[in-house]
Amino acid sequence: MAYGLLFGGIFMEVVGSFFLKRTNGFRNIIPSIMVLLGYFSSLVLVTLAMQRLPLGVTYAMWAGFGTFATVVLAVVVYRERLNLARISGLAAIVIGAILLNV
């Protein structure tokens, strides 16, 4: 249950981050609302997950997997480029999250 809340929080954080680029400086109302809803619901879900999971593990997974998913989404949707340094960073995030849960 706690990991479900955490991954729900990660998903909503990615939703907020995805729409952030579309707000045009918060001049576009719908994307701006999506950013606020995404980040707010993410914080609520992660806070609930922290009732059962350690702070360090929860925050590392939230930040790490959120970053990973946001980068992948940016590559797919916004056609941002990946280079060796970025790929290495993404691999380090995944390895770090795995090691924190061992």
C-alpha positions in Angstrom: 0.0 0.0 0.0 2.8 2.5 0.9 4.7 1.8 -2.3 1.4 2.3 -4.2 1.0 5.7 -2.7 4.6 6.5 -3.4 4.4 5.5 -7.0 1.1 7.4 -7.3 3.0 10.4 -5.9 5.8 9.9 -8.4 3.2 9.7 -11.3 1.5 12.9 -10.2 4.9 14.7 -9.9 5.7 13.7 -13.4 2.3 15.0 -14.6 3.0 18.4 -12.9 6.5 18.5 -14.4 5.2 17.6 -17.9 2.7 20.4 -17.9 5.1 23.0 -16.5 6.7 23.5 -19.9 3.3 24.1 -21.4 2.2 26.8 -18.9 4.1 29.6 -20.9 5.1 31.3 -17.6 1.7 30.4 -16.1 -0.1 32.3 -18.8 -1.9 29.2 -20.1 -4.6 28.3 -17.5 -5.2 24.6 -18.2 -1.6 23.6 -18.0 -1.1 25.8 -15.0 -4.0 24.1 -13.2 -2.5 20.7 -14.1 0.9 21.7 -12.6 -0.8 22.8 -9.4 -3.0 19.6 -9.2 0.0 17.4 -10.1 2.4 18.8 -7.5 -0.3 19.1 -4.8 -1.6 15.6 -5.2 2.0 14.3 -5.4 2.9 15.9 -2.1 -0.2 14.4 -0.4 0.5 10.9 -1.7 4.1 11.0 -0.8 3.3 12.3 2.7 0.9 9.4 3.2 3.5 7.0 1.9 6.0 8.3 4.5 3.8 7.1 7.3 5.0 3.6 6.5 8.3 4.1 4.6 11.6 5.7 5.8 12.1 9.3 4.8 15.4 8.8 3.0 14.1 5.9 0.9 10.8 7.7 0.1 12.4 10.9 -0.9 15.2 9.3 -2.9 12.7 7.2 -4.9 10.3 10.1 -5.4 13.0 12.5 -6.6 14.9 9.8 -8.5 12.1 8.0 -10.3 10.3 11.3 -10.9 13.5 12.7 -12.6 13.9 9.5 -14.6 10.3 9.5 -15.8 10.4 13.2 -16.6 13.5 12.8 -18.7 12.1 9.9 -20.6 8.9 11.8 -21.2 10.9 14.9 -22.4 12.8 12.8 -24.9 9.7 11.1 -26.2 7.3 14.1 -26.3 9.5 17.2 -26.6 12.3 15.5 -28.6 15.0 16.4 -26.1 18.3 14.7 -26.7 20.1 12.2 -24.6 23.8 12.0 -24.5 26.2 9.6 -22.7 26.3 11.8 -19.5 22.5 11.9 -19.2 22.2 8.2 -19.9 24.8 7.5 -17.2 22.9 9.8 -14.8 19.7 7.9 -15.4 21.4 4.6 -14.8 22.8 6.0 -11.6 19.4 7.0 -10.4 18.0 3.5 -11.0 20.9 1.8 -9.4 20.7 4.1 -6.4 17.0 3.5 -5.9 17.6 -0.3 -6.0 20.4 -0.1 -3.5 18.3 2.0 -1.1 15.7 -0.7 -1.0 18.1 -3.6 -0.4 
